[in-house]
């Protein structure tokens, strides 16, 4: 069970990468918990998650090879 | 007739006045149009903590943004009586005073053009995964937050 994480905006400065892979994560609550363990500063920034390009707002099951994006507040235009 | 094909939104660097002029000129053959409304976003020299913004470097989750632009366009076509619309957004570095967003809506009548254009710009700002890194004159930076 492997998921790919895409990191954008200011979050890429905290994680110091634009992509990472995590193993054995079953859902998005577990993912956030793991990310906070690895990168405590993430807890200071509001972000939303998108799974395979769709934004989710509740804890969601993850599957092998899902692509999860960490999206800080948008600032286009 | 409406124009609904998926088109490319992102442009590397600033959107030039020439590009905008050419885009306007391309509509002269579409004679059912009676009103164009154009929104241009320009990079502003905000003063933040006594430092002046010199440029914004835009990045995006491009694939997701392209999908969202497509969905937003489809919904706007359903909601308003418009003939065509075009959206262009910069990626990479855009200096203050340069254009970073070009939204162009054409309709038979002005009301639809105005309403659709405003709606479109608001949705782009709120919904599309694009980020602006504000670069100061001293080369430090901060991350822009949309109001």
Interface residues (C-beta under 8 A of the other chain):
Chain A: X6 X8 X9 X10 X50 X53 X69 X71 X72 X73 X74 X75 X76 X77
Chain B: X41 X58 X59 X60 X61 X63 X64 X67 X89 X100 X101 X121 X124 X125 X126 X127 X128 X129 X130 X131 X132 X133 X143 X144 X145 X146
